[in-house]
Amino acid sequence: MLLSVRNLTSYFFLDEGVLKAVDGVSFDIQENETVALVGESGCGKTIVALSLINLIPAPGRIIAGQVLLSGEDVVTTPKDRLRQIRGGEIGFVFQEPGSSLNPVYTVGHQIAEVLQTHRGLTRKEADKEAVRLLGATGIPDPEKRAKSYPFQLSGGMRQRAAIAMAISTRPKLLIADEPTTALDVTVQAGILDLLEELQQQYGMAILIISHDLGVVAQIAQRVLVMYAGKLIESAHVDALFSSPKHPYAQGLLDSVRLRADRNAPLRGIPGSVPDLLRLPGGCTFHPRCSVSDLSCRTQFPPMLPLAGDRSCACYRVHQ
Amino acid sequence: MGDELADRAFIDVPGMPVEMGPPAQGFRTPWSIAQRRFVSNRLAVAALIMIALLSVAALLAPILAPYDPTAIEHVLQTRYLPPSWHHLFGTDEFGRDELSRALYGARVSLAVGVLAMLVAVSVGTLYGAVAGYAGGWIDNLLMRALDAFTAFPKFFLILLLAGVFEADIGVLILIMGLTSWTDTARLIRSEILSLKQRQFVEAAHAIGLPDYLIVWRHLIPNALSSVLVSATLMVGGLIGTEAILSFLGIGVHPPTMTWGNMIQAGQDALFIAWWMAFFPGVLLAITVLSFNLVSDGLRDALDPKALTRRYV
């Protein structure tokens, strides 16, 4: 087991109240596995990702739970060790490749910085390795690109550069937070291909965070569905897409045209994502759910296993 | 022409080789854009040339000065000589050549201004960066301390300190620097407060960089352009301050000459030898004005919101 997240709970303490961004999330990631975390905007996906490297911005805080990376708890590990994990064992790719690169340094310099920090290379070695890595991510003429500033590159190239930076230390886990959302559709596919290729080449696990089910279908082996700070379904990608169990997952899939029946009408999920400060009691999805009954209003349903190595948090599914 | 090249987007199509970008020389770095804008501002360029000339003249004072600035001979025959071909700026009350004195004085005046600025900018940058990056109660504490410090009228503080410490030049530079860092600190803090929200800082955390490196390598360099503007302005102000202090007799003391104490000497003889105060006064005014103009030019050139087209 590479990563084992247990009861991860990250709250934001705001003036308006306590925002339960991540509330008791548990999941595992195996070596070399690609797991997708999906959900609507604002459901806590990114906070899960940041919690994995213990990097939640104030006033947020991990208040409970464990993030075990090869058995080592990232939540309680000392800061020095944490810095080794960040960028060393866990690489991170951000959503906006433009803004995750520092505008005043060349791309090559920034990759070299990571290599100097984590692999102890000299400046010269690091510069050379940076060029090699840029080449490995499919950037043409990497020597020239290494000397380019971020704004001189296209969005796709920037994301390739950001990926080069994230994989430069051969991480065991690569977290990609909406890596293709800011990119054109044609460029998206190229980036996803690149991630898969690098995964095979370097042997790393990938946690990809996305609200785009098309992206998920293309790259993931297993999918975690999140709603309002909680996991509500976990299943193999084919199983989820062919037969989603949780009513929310069903609604999510019904709202995009991925399934075989191209003529089926697109349906949205009624209502909108609840305010995380004022969550409904019981199952947080019950006000929007077409099959909810009284039992759904009492307590949040536990994630219980189903046949076929999947689990789901819904009273009606388990009845 | 260059714009079209720079604007052309790259296309990467999966499974196909990514299109080659335009040649690197078609690109403009932020620095080269700023350079272009600055150069197109004639007044700022003229001011920069003026500063350069003054600096070179100051450096080469021993070569350029026609006379020994401290030699006193035949005082009665040589004193209070008006400007002439022999003495372009005239002579002072001891018959010393004012041009030579002004050249040597430029060394001290410029050096004091620049060095005091460096002290102020270093202290201010460090202070502001720590406050802005740490945030929370540390920020609050540091900024309230800064407020308390700025509550003292700065000039009286300098007067007091210069009086107490029997200032030699080094001490004077420290006093001036250590009373001028507050604006830089505020500026840097506010820049860092906004910069630290940017994603590249989060990314720097995510690659495991320690805090001091994030501040040093990622935050301060991004804040430097605005510091450059205020630092240039500050040099002009500090040169003026030094002149005032020397004029008041608590800055740089004779026999070390500065424009300030030359003006002070000239004040006593204003009605019989106007040139004694006039030439150092003009040099001082030109210098301060030049630094102000260069600062203005830099501000316009480095402003990312300014329209590029206006300048190119």
Interface residues (C-beta under 8 A of the other chain):
Chain A: I53 L55 P57 A58 L82 R83 Q84 I85 R86 G87 G88 F92 F94 E96 S99 S100 L101 N102 P103 V104 Y105 E113 V114 T117 H118 G138 I139 P140 D141 K144 R145 K147 S148 Y149 F151 Q152 L153 S154 G156 M157 A162 M165 A166 T186 V187 A189 G190 D193
Chain B: A9 F10 I11 D12 V13 P14 G15 P17 V18 M20 G21 A24 F27 T29 P30 G135 G136 R198 Q199 F200 E202 A203 A204 H205 A206 I207 G208 L209 P210 L213 R217 H218 P221 N222
